[in-house]
């Protein structure tokens, strides 16, 4: 196993914070915060939409008598 794999989330966090700092300097604090909040709302809406679509596919496959595992993958 790769020895630095457990540290990957920490490095990802550092890169994300550095990205926020760079974007914040380029477009300003309020615009950066607005983009972060907008991204959170869009991401939440997409997760909800995909969850509903998955449940509909699972329900239709169960009604057709097919195993639902293929839809979940």
C-alpha positions as CSV (number, residue, x, y, z in Angstrom):
1,X,0.0,0.0,0.0
2,X,1.1,3.5,-0.7
3,X,2.6,5.0,2.5
4,X,1.3,8.6,2.0
5,X,-2.3,7.5,1.2
6,X,-3.6,8.3,4.8
7,X,-2.3,11.8,4.4
8,X,-4.2,12.4,1.1
9,X,-7.2,14.1,2.8
10,X,-5.0,16.5,4.7
11,X,-3.2,17.5,1.5
12,X,-6.5,17.8,-0.4
13,X,-7.7,20.2,2.4
14,X,-4.6,22.3,2.1
15,X,-5.0,22.6,-1.7
16,X,-8.6,23.6,-1.2
17,X,-7.8,26.3,1.3
18,X,-5.0,27.5,-1.0
19,X,-7.5,27.7,-3.8
20,X,-9.9,29.7,-1.7
21,X,-7.2,32.1,-0.8
22,X,-6.1,32.5,-4.5
23,X,-9.7,33.0,-5.7
24,X,-10.4,35.4,-2.8
25,X,-7.5,37.6,-3.7
26,X,-8.6,37.6,-7.3
27,X,-12.3,38.4,-7.0
28,X,-12.7,39.5,-3.4
29,X,-14.0,38.0,-0.1
30,X,-17.7,38.5,-0.6
31,X,-17.7,37.1,-4.2
32,X,-15.7,34.1,-3.0
33,X,-18.1,33.4,-0.2
34,X,-21.1,33.8,-2.5
35,X,-19.5,31.3,-4.9
36,X,-19.0,28.8,-2.0
37,X,-22.6,29.2,-0.8
38,X,-23.9,28.9,-4.4
39,X,-21.8,25.8,-5.0
40,X,-23.2,24.3,-1.8
41,X,-26.8,24.9,-2.9
42,X,-26.2,23.6,-6.4
43,X,-24.4,20.5,-5.1
44,X,-27.2,19.9,-2.6
45,X,-29.9,20.2,-5.3
46,X,-28.0,17.8,-7.6
47,X,-27.6,15.2,-4.9
48,X,-31.3,15.4,-4.2
49,X,-32.2,15.1,-7.9
50,X,-29.9,12.2,-8.4
51,X,-31.3,10.4,-5.3
52,X,-34.9,10.8,-6.5
53,X,-33.9,9.6,-10.0
54,X,-32.2,6.6,-8.5
55,X,-35.2,5.7,-6.4
56,X,-37.4,5.9,-9.4
57,X,-35.1,3.6,-11.4
58,X,-35.0,1.1,-8.5
59,X,-38.7,1.2,-8.2
60,X,-39.3,0.6,-11.9
61,X,-36.8,-2.3,-12.0
62,X,-38.4,-3.9,-8.9
63,X,-41.8,-3.6,-10.6
64,X,-40.4,-5.2,-13.7
65,X,-39.0,-8.1,-11.6
66,X,-35.4,-7.3,-12.3
67,X,-32.7,-7.1,-9.6
68,X,-32.1,-3.5,-8.5
69,X,-28.4,-3.9,-8.0
70,X,-27.5,-2.8,-11.5
71,X,-29.2,0.6,-11.0
72,X,-27.3,1.3,-7.8
73,X,-23.9,0.7,-9.3
